[in-house]
Amino acid sequence: MDKSFKTFLKHTAKDFHNHSVNPPVVRASTIIFKSMNDIRRTQAKYKRDPRGGYFDYGRQGTSTTHILSKILTRLEESYHVFLTPTGFGAVFLAIFSIVRPGDEILTADPVYNPHDLNSIKKNITKKTPGSNTFEFQDLSKIISIAKKNKILTAIDNTWATPYFFKPIKLGFDMAIVSATKYYSGHSDVMGGSLAVNKKVFKHVEKAQKITGLRLGPDDAYLITRGLRTLDVRLDKHEENAKKVAAFLSKNKKIKLLYPYKKGSFNYKMWKKYYSGASGLMGIKIKTKNKNSVIKFVNSLKLFGYGYSWGGFESLALHQGKSERGNRKYLNLDNDERLVRLHIGLEDPKDLIEDLRKSLKFVR
Ligand SMILES: Cc1ncc(COP(=O)(O)O)c(C=O)c1O
């Protein structure tokens, strides 16, 4: 990431009109105009430039959502970014915009929440790396096969965010990020973003209008505020996660699912596309004693137990069948257990000490 983008994140969207560093929350269903002519002028401007922030009704958003979309469009280096109320809303919008009856969706085995996608069965949706198991796929190869066969592609880039990897630049048609995670960064807001190239823009624009999938201005404000420190937080998540990974990799019972150094799991494929790694990692623990793994997880003091991730705090989850989903190619032996850790912004020394004490329970 070039330095100028870090600076851009701190300096963008100042509101000199209201003299506030952050743009105000503009809540509106009715967008009010001074005259009927004024409405028509705005509608004509929208027609000429649908990405330009011209609204005649609140379902299209307000200046608060427009600002967030502009910042993310720059981060993604995409044609446009649509905003949705959740990350899953962005997945739905991508599919609804493109897929027609009789079409098929090809998904990677570790796609997030496969239970739900299986029931939807000419697109490839990707989640990289795999949720919980962290497989990295050869993305250029997938894109080139898809292009040859006139298949559109979408990727869920929540783990890395476009700070570490820019899918639209590589050639994906659509890129989803759950803004619930690192964009907002404080575990108190939900949102989603769908970055698109020019080819699919019109389809998604139409679908968003029909479905009314709109991010509220209060949530957009919080996500914009979170984004100010996206680079600083992600750099630190990575630094902390690498320290924790180095510690965990010394444990013979543990196989680390995190590309933290040369030779580590999936490092080559990660390095081919990503400039950094975030704070979410998987660990496989080899033991016949499942309960001892549960005891390890339950004994952690600095890791919260809860779904989601991408906030400032560390989290842990023992991955049962319900979290893993109906995987066909899950590489898990009978005597292996899966634990997911989100490494937060605490002092890594404290996190390592917590893990050290609790790992004693693994038998
Ligand atoms: C990788 C990934 N993608 C998408 C989502 C869905 O995002 P949201 O919870 O904002 O709907 C999640 C949620 O956990 C996720 O982990």
Ligand as a Chemical Component Dictionary entry (heavy atoms), coordinates in Angstrom:
data_LIG
# 
_chem_comp.id                   LIG 
_chem_comp.type                 NON-POLYMER 
_chem_comp.pdbx_formal_charge   0 
_chem_comp.three_letter_code    LIG 
# 
loop_
_chem_comp_atom.comp_id 
_chem_comp_atom.atom_id 
_chem_comp_atom.alt_atom_id 
_chem_comp_atom.type_symbol 
_chem_comp_atom.charge 
_chem_comp_atom.model_Cartn_x 
_chem_comp_atom.model_Cartn_y 
_chem_comp_atom.model_Cartn_z 
_chem_comp_atom.pdbx_ordinal 
LIG C1 C1 C 0 -15.433 -14.443 5.600 1  
LIG C2 C2 C 0 -16.776 -13.892 5.880 2  
LIG N1 N1 N 0 -17.507 -13.399 4.865 3  
LIG C3 C3 C 0 -18.737 -12.865 5.055 4  
LIG C4 C4 C 0 -19.295 -12.843 6.327 5  
LIG C5 C5 C 0 -20.675 -12.281 6.494 6  
LIG O1 O1 O 0 -20.623 -11.010 6.989 7  
LIG P1 P1 P 0 -21.795 -10.383 7.876 8  
LIG O2 O2 O 0 -21.742 -11.100 9.169 9  
LIG O3 O3 O 0 -21.458 -8.929  7.954 10 
LIG O4 O4 O 0 -23.076 -10.652 7.158 11 
LIG C6 C6 C 0 -18.573 -13.338 7.413 12 
LIG C7 C7 C 0 -19.144 -13.295 8.770 13 
LIG O5 O5 O 0 -18.646 -13.866 9.691 14 
LIG C8 C8 C 0 -17.277 -13.888 7.175 15 
LIG O6 O6 O 0 -16.546 -14.390 8.188 16 
# 
loop_
_chem_comp_bond.comp_id 
_chem_comp_bond.atom_id_1 
_chem_comp_bond.atom_id_2 
_chem_comp_bond.value_order 
_chem_comp_bond.pdbx_ordinal 
LIG C1 C2 SING 1  
LIG C2 N1 SING 2  
LIG C2 C8 DOUB 3  
LIG N1 C3 DOUB 4  
LIG C3 C4 SING 5  
LIG C4 C5 SING 6  
LIG C4 C6 DOUB 7  
LIG C5 O1 SING 8  
LIG O1 P1 SING 9  
LIG P1 O2 DOUB 10 
LIG P1 O3 SING 11 
LIG P1 O4 SING 12 
LIG C6 C7 SING 13 
LIG C6 C8 SING 14 
LIG C7 O5 DOUB 15 
LIG C8 O6 SING 16 
# 
